[in-house]
Amino acid sequence: MMELYTFQAEETDAGMRLDKYLADKMPGFTRSHLQKVIKDGHVLAGQKVAKANHKLKSGQEIAVSIAPAEEIPILPEDIPLDILYEDADLLIVNKPKGMVVHPSAGHCSGTLVNAVMHHCKDSLSGINGEIRPGIVHRIDKDTTGSLIICKNDESHIQIAEQIKEHSVRRIYRGIVAGTPREAEGRIEGNIGRHPTDRKKMAILKKGGKPAVTHYRILEQGRTASYMEFQLETGRTHQIRVHMASIGHPLLGDTVYGNSKNPYKLQGQALHAMTIGILHPKTGAYLETCAPLPEYFESLLKRLGLS
């Protein structure tokens, strides 16, 4: 059964292209997906099938019919896990570079979810649905380090609340291009979808969600600096976007930094080292620390930073 989304164009939307309008209104869908929906005749503007370049009129009704996503069979896979901590309520793992956290289009297997389903059997929270069992937060595919898996719904609710209140202690290590002017500082700027490139995030003057990153330089070299970051919030690509915004993108980050990738890295040099929470059952403070991956240590030596 098709899902129906309806909108009404405001005065400020008059003259805007339909495809751009929908990309802004429906950030959960890629622009290419929405363009296909339009091309297939599933978008009405003023009760008439509209094309992508249709110019909106003030007060015009927009109706979008989206076919439900195909169900992806999620199967347990015997993939080794680097376990930092485990009990009956929680599992904290050190996620390797290149591993996607949960299945999605193009990533039906080999994900962290596939691995934890095998390891935990039936002991995973179900709050995030069949595709994301146990997943209460995420880190990027090419970011390594600490990630919490919840084994039951009670733990999931407790940890999700701590994340919402920004009380989780999250410390990252990263290597950035150049050296920031200040040895330590605070970057603040709302983060949301990039206005023209929907695959990227950006600091927005209007909209987006509040984001705050604290940083300090651990060691500086001739061309790069070894940094520590502490998050107040956990927005998508937060550290990557914030550091690029002050002119010091993470090495290997071809999306927000140098597209030529001079160090031939697999994605950004970023590691979620420390995570600290109040245990959902005992209330005691629990902190784990994921050791730096081998590639990261080698890069520090190449740059004369260790």
C-alpha positions, 0 to 999 in steps of 0.5 A, spaced: 500 500 500 502 506 498 504 511 503 501 518 502 504 525 504 501 531 503 504 539 503 501 546 501 506 550 498 507 557 502 508 564 499 515 563 500 515 557 496 512 560 490 516 559 484 520 554 487 521 547 482 517 541 485 523 537 486 527 542 490 521 543 494 520 535 496 527 534 497 527 540 502 520 537 505 522 530 505 529 529 507 528 522 509 528 520 501 534 521 497 533 526 491 534 521 486 529 517 489 524 523 489 525 524 482 524 517 480 517 518 484 515 524 480 517 521 473 513 515 475 507 520 475 506 519 483 506 526 485 500 531 484 500 538 484 493 542 484 491 535 483 494 534 476 500 529 475 507 534 475 514 534 472 520 535 476 521 542 473 514 544 475 514 551 479 510 551 485 504 556 486 502 559 493 497 555 496 498 549 491 496 542 494 502 537 493 500 530 494 506 524 494 505 517 493 511 513 496 511 505 495 513 502 501 520 500 502 522 492 500 523 488 506 530 486 507 531 479 510 536 480 516 540 474 517 545 472 523 552 472 520 558 469 524 562 475 524 568 476 529 566 482 534 572 486 538 568 486 545 570 491 550 564 490 555 558 485 555 553 483 560 546 481 560 543 488 558 549 491 554 554 490 549 559 495 547 564 493 541 570 496 537 567 497 530 572 496 525 573 501 519 569 499 513 563 496 517 556 499 516 552 499 523 545 496 520 543 494 513 540 498 508 539 498 501 546 496 498 548 493 505 544 487 506 549 483 509 556 484 513 553 489 517 554 490 525 547 488 526 548 481 522 554 480 527 551 482 533 544 478 531 549 471 531 553 473 537 546 475 542 541 470 539 534 473 541 537 478 546 537 484 543 532 490 544 526 491 538 525 498 539 528 500 532 525 495 528 527 489 525 533 492 521 536 495 527 535 491 533 539 493 539 542 499 535 541 505 540 546 510 536 551 510 530 557 511 527 559 512 520 562 506 516 569 508 516 569 511 523 572 506 528 571 505 535 566 504 541 559 503 539 553 500 544 548 495 543 542 494 547 540 487 549 533 489 551 528 494 551 529 497 558 536 498 557 535 501 550 530 506 553 535 508 558 541 509 554 536 513 549 534 518 554 541 519 556 543 520 549 537 525 548 540 529 555 547 529 552 549 526 558 553 520 555 561 522 555 563 521 548 571 522 546 573 521 539 580 522 536 582 524 529 587 527 525 586 533 521 589 537 516 593 543 518 593 546 525 587 550 528 589 557 530 587 555 538 589 549 541 583 548 544 576 551 542 568 550 541 565 549 535 557 550 535 553 550 529 546 547 527 547 541 522 542 539 517 542 536 510 546 540 505 541 545 501 544 542 494 547 535 495 543 531 499 548 526 501 552 531 505 550 535 511 552 542 512 552 547 518 545 551 516 543 558 518 536 556 518 533 549 520 538 543 522 539 541 529 543 544 534 550 541 534 556 542 539 563 540 538 569 541 543 576 540 541 583 540 543 590 539 540 594 533 542 600 534 538 601 538 532 606 536 526 608 540 519 602 538 515 597 535 520 595 535 527 592 529 532 586 532 535 581 530 541 574 531 540 568 531 545 561 531 543 555 535 547 551 532 541 551 527 536 549 529 529 550 525 523 557 527 520 558 532 526 565 532 527 567 532 520 562 538 518 565 542 524 572 541 523 571 542 515 567 549 517 574 551 520 578 549 515 581 543 518 578 537 515 579 530 517 585 526 513 582 521 508 575 525 508 574 526 501 566 528 502 568 534 506 576 535 505 581 533 500 578 529 494 584 527 492 586 523 498 593 524 498 594 519 504 590 514 500 586 512 506 579 508 507 575 514 509 576 519 515 581 518 520 576 518 526 576 514 532 570 513 537 575 512 543 571 513 549 564 512 551 561 513 558 554 512 560 550 510 567 549 503 567 541 502 565 540 497 571 545 499 576 546 506 575 553 505 576 558 509 571 561 505 566 566 507 561 570 503 556 576 505 551 577 502 544 584 502 542 587 506 536 586 502 530 593 499 527 592 504 520 591 510 525 597 508 529 601 508 522 598 514 520 601 518 526 608 515 525 608 517 518 606 524 520 611 524 526 605 525 531 607 519 535 
